[in-house]
Amino acid sequence: MVSEIMLNDTTISITNYEEKTKNNLMQISFDFLVTSDKYHEITTLLYKSEFDVKIQEKNLSFHGVINNYSTSLTNLYKENQVSRFSLQIIEQEN
């Protein structure tokens, strides 16, 4: 089971992970929890929408872009809130 994914230089602990190949490109989907104190850091990272992806537990790395994204809460600026983020990244063709 995959428990962490690195997007650029940020390590994210995940709660769910799926991978498949689509048109010979890697596609991963995963969920993770974001607390109100990490909200700004994570959303700033996700706004880049393009990442160097590393999954050490699977010895997998690729350059990818966000294909799909959702969150259970849209405003985590209130203290002590937690939101579930779902992210799908697809490998970028060279």
JOCOR-V608240 format. One record per residue. N is the residue number from 1. OMEGA is omega in radians with two decimals (none if undefined). D_LAST is the distance of its C-alpha to the last C-alpha in Angstrom with 1 decimal. Layout:
BEGIN
((N OMEGA D_LAST) (N OMEGA D_LAST))
END
This chain:
BEGIN
((1 3.11 28.2) (2 -3.13 25.6) (3 -3.14 27.4) (4 3.04 25.0) (5 3.08 21.4) (6 3.04 20.1) (7 -2.98 18.2) (8 -3.14 17.5) (9 -3.10 20.9) (10 3.09 22.9) (11 -3.11 24.2) (12 3.03 25.2) (13 -3.05 27.8) (14 -3.13 27.1) (15 -3.12 29.7) (16 -3.10 27.7) (17 3.02 24.4) (18 3.05 22.8) (19 3.04 19.7) (20 3.09 18.5) (21 3.14 15.8) (22 -3.09 15.1) (23 -3.14 13.5) (24 3.10 12.1) (25 3.13 10.5) (26 3.05 12.6) (27 3.11 15.0) (28 3.06 17.6) (29 3.14 20.8) (30 3.09 23.3) (31 3.06 26.5) (32 -3.12 28.0) (33 3.11 31.1) (34 3.10 31.3) (35 -3.12 34.7) (36 -3.14 36.1) (37 3.11 35.9) (38 -3.04 32.1) (39 -3.09 31.4) (40 -3.14 30.6) (41 -3.10 28.3) (42 -3.12 26.2) (43 3.06 26.1) (44 3.09 25.1) (45 -3.07 22.1) (46 3.10 21.2) (47 3.09 21.5) (48 3.07 18.4) (49 3.13 16.6) (50 -2.97 13.3) (51 2.80 13.5) (52 -3.06 12.8) (53 3.06 14.5) (54 3.07 16.8) (55 -3.04 19.3) (56 -3.10 21.6) (57 3.12 23.9) (58 -3.10 21.3) (59 -3.04 19.6) (60 3.02 16.3) (61 3.12 13.6) (62 3.05 10.2) (63 -3.07 8.7) (64 3.12 10.2) (65 3.10 12.3) (66 3.10 15.9) (67 -3.13 16.7) (68 -3.07 20.4) (69 3.04 22.9) (70 3.13 26.6) (71 -3.12 29.5) (72 3.07 33.1) (73 -3.14 34.5) (74 -3.14 33.3) (75 3.13 35.6) (76 -3.14 35.9) (77 3.04 37.8) (78 -3.09 41.0) (79 3.00 41.8) (80 3.05 41.4) (81 3.11 39.1) (82 3.12 36.3) (83 3.04 33.6) (84 3.08 31.3) (85 3.04 27.7) (86 -3.04 25.4) (87 3.04 21.7) (88 -3.14 18.9) (89 3.11 15.3) (90 -3.11 12.5) (91 3.12 9.1) (92 3.08 6.4) (93 3.12 3.8) (94 none 0.0))
END
